[in-house]
Amino acid sequence: MLYNQPSPLETRVLTRRFGMLNSASIGTYLATDGYQAFLKASKMTPAQIIDEVKASNLRGRGGAGFPTGMKWSFVPRTSPKPKYIVVNGDEGEPGTCKDRVLLENDPHSLIEGCLIAGLAVDAHAGYVYIRGEYRYLIDILEKAIAEAYAKGWLGKNIQGTGFDFDLYAHTGAGSYECGEESALLESLEGKRGVPRIRPPFPAVSGAFQCPTVLNNVETFCAVPWILAGGGKAFADLGVPKAGGTKLTALSGHVAKPGVYELRLGFPVRQLIEEVGGGIPNGKKLKAFIPGGSSCPILTAAECEGATMDYDSMAARKSMLGSGGVIVMDEDTCMVKVALRIMKFYADESCGWCIPCREGTTWLTKIMTRFYDGQGSRADIDLLGDISKNMLGRTFCPLGDAAALPMISLVEKFRDEFVDYLKGKRREETSGRLVTV
Amino acid sequence: MTFSPQLEARFAKLLASYPPGRERSAMIPMLLYAQDELGSVTDELIADVADRTGVTPLQVNEVISYYTMLRRKPAGKYHVQVCTNVSCLLRDADRLFEHACRKLGLDNHGVTADGQFSIEEVECMGACSWAPAVQVNYDFHHAVTPEKLDQLLDELKDKR
């Protein structure tokens, strides 16, 4: 099902079957060249498959943006241990709702991506970890998997290629941290989602301590197109060092929120004004989150000339992240936003390591007191200090994910925090600045 | 414990999905699917799942406290989950949640006396572009206003 009108500015690669009748069915998939890329890959060597993915400049679409071909090349194919494919369908990053539409509208592209990855690293079993709240998508995926088995695209000696592959859906049960790759692997083993120490990385010791390719849903969904049309074609859609398109989930203060597939390097201004239909009620842009709440927030000024790609965001000391774009207009109370974001990380912290457990908790307590009007000027500096002490010192990136937005908020919106102390608040309904 | 034939079949399928000796992997899916039938994770279920997956009841217990969807006490027949995270907050989800609590006469995590409804303020559920988002059990509801929520709850109340 489509949840928003497509935009004419989209480049429909991963979403090319969206809107077709029964787009999720294997009938539609096979009628639109589905599984042909797998057959092509089955005649290639693993090294050739990985080279094609490298040539595409595909980078992980979950948030970290690590080059996918390089990640696959780290798997020791000659290891005597069985290898596994694991799909990260935990999609918990606030602002992000794009893996959801892929699972719903083209689940077979995910299955085919897993098959190709299996060929590349000699893996014969895969697990699609999907967050527990996405139950209807687990149902859709399991139906697609059953169709694939029935038509001989999963199981033993697939289409006479001699390649065996089994795929399973696996439900989560409510945890943002289980979107972190090593915590996901722990959860897959039936344990608390507490992250693992790295190294070793999943490529060497992943699912069941065996070599594993673990990637985001969207990353796998791009693979069939890359194998079919060639890596270079995918690379050419993007920018240097980052190929292809990115499913972008637009939310917040825009007229046309929705999920849109856009070429990497898409201008931010055009994203907000043309794809998103602009900010309602004639309001001006105040703040912009490029890829989920874990990214440093950008001011309107910083959006000038910015494009949706890894390098452009890194140059502005933020990240492309998950593709969860959140737009905030001039009436937004940044103090309230800061509190809510900190509350999220405190709620979701697994509690294992002190800097994150204590850090996220104290950031939330201080922000709560501040928001309730009991704060002080020293609190503004304290929030920054605690965050800086968390950065790079936590067992997994969740600590960074809390620290980075907090630092950006107190630095870029310091005046608003100071004004808040003086009683200047945003009125709830009108957004007008009043003094209490 | 005996479950419905469908659940027993699902358990059998789960146990066969993981490598030999890795039946523990079936634990969390089993708990959630069983909770859907039973209403909550009971002591009996913990012992049963421990037995089926070859672990101790303690190893099951330590998992339950971690995952937010697993609960030791039943929720309402209709568990209303309101997201108040950033994208939804920007579309007044905090006021939507307050409205929902008032409408149901409950605080966060409360259950109505007749067991029909419960309410929970939740974190991001992956419906940000269609905010404000609400889940009732597993069903998603998008662009929920207080009026739409009232209508939804009234319709559920009248369902028998």
Contacts between the chains, C-beta under 8 A, distances in Angstrom:
chain1	res1	chain2	res2	distance
A	3	B	129	7.0
A	3	B	130	5.8
A	3	B	142	7.2
A	4	B	129	6.6
A	4	B	130	7.8
A	82	B	19	7.1
A	91	B	126	5.0
A	92	B	123	7.5
A	92	B	124	6.2
A	92	B	126	7.2
A	93	B	124	7.4
A	94	B	85	4.6
A	94	B	86	5.1
A	94	B	87	6.5
A	94	B	123	7.6
A	94	B	124	4.2
A	94	B	128	6.9
A	95	B	86	6.5
A	95	B	87	5.5
A	95	B	124	7.6
A	95	B	128	5.1
A	96	B	124	7.7
A	96	B	126	6.7
A	96	B	128	6.7
A	97	B	126	4.6
A	97	B	127	5.6
A	97	B	128	4.8
A	97	B	129	5.4
A	97	B	130	7.5
A	99	B	126	7.8
A	100	B	126	5.3
A	100	B	127	7.8
A	125	B	19	7.8
A	127	B	17	8.0
A	131	B	126	7.1
A	132	B	32	5.9
A	132	B	67	7.5
A	132	B	69	4.7
A	133	B	69	7.2
A	133	B	125	5.2
A	133	B	126	6.9
A	133	B	135	6.5
A	133	B	138	7.4
A	134	B	126	6.8
A	135	B	138	4.1
A	136	B	138	6.4
A	136	B	139	7.9
A	136	B	140	7.6
A	168	B	17	4.5
A	170	B	17	7.7
A	170	B	25	7.5
A	170	B	29	6.4
A	171	B	28	7.2
A	171	B	29	4.9
A	171	B	32	5.9
A	171	B	33	7.9
A	172	B	28	7.3
A	172	B	67	7.5
A	173	B	28	5.2
A	173	B	31	6.9
A	173	B	32	4.9
A	173	B	67	3.8
A	173	B	68	7.6
A	173	B	69	4.5
A	173	B	70	5.3
A	174	B	67	4.9
A	174	B	68	3.4
A	174	B	69	3.5
A	174	B	70	7.2
A	175	B	66	6.7
A	175	B	67	5.6
A	175	B	68	6.6
A	176	B	123	6.5
A	176	B	124	7.6
A	187	B	28	6.6
A	188	B	25	6.0
A	189	B	22	7.1
A	189	B	24	6.2
A	189	B	25	5.6
A	190	B	24	3.7
A	190	B	25	4.9
A	190	B	26	6.9
A	190	B	27	3.8
A	190	B	28	6.0
A	190	B	53	6.7
A	190	B	55	7.4
A	190	B	63	7.0
A	191	B	24	7.7
A	191	B	63	6.6
A	192	B	62	6.3
A	192	B	63	5.9
A	192	B	66	4.2
A	193	B	66	6.5
A	193	B	67	7.9
A	208	B	18	8.0
A	208	B	19	5.8
A	208	B	22	5.9
A	249	B	128	5.9
A	249	B	129	5.1
A	250	B	129	6.0
A	251	B	87	3.9
A	251	B	90	7.5
A	251	B	128	4.1
A	251	B	129	4.9
A	251	B	131	6.0
A	252	B	86	7.6
A	252	B	87	5.7
A	252	B	90	4.6
A	252	B	91	7.8
A	253	B	90	6.1
A	257	B	128	7.8
A	257	B	129	4.4
A	257	B	130	7.0
A	257	B	131	7.2
A	258	B	129	4.9
A	258	B	130	7.9
A	259	B	129	5.8
A	289	B	86	7.5
A	293	B	85	7.6
A	293	B	86	5.6
A	324	B	87	7.8
A	324	B	128	6.4
A	326	B	86	5.8
A	326	B	87	5.6
A	326	B	90	7.1
A	326	B	128	7.5
A	328	B	90	6.4
A	332	B	90	6.8
A	336	B	89	7.4
A	337	B	86	6.4
A	337	B	89	7.2
A	337	B	90	8.0
A	340	B	84	7.0
A	340	B	85	6.6
A	340	B	86	6.0
A	340	B	89	5.3
A	341	B	86	6.2
A	344	B	85	5.8
A	344	B	86	7.8
A	344	B	123	5.7
A	344	B	124	7.3
A	347	B	123	5.9
A	348	B	123	6.6
A	350	B	66	7.5
A	428	B	95	7.4
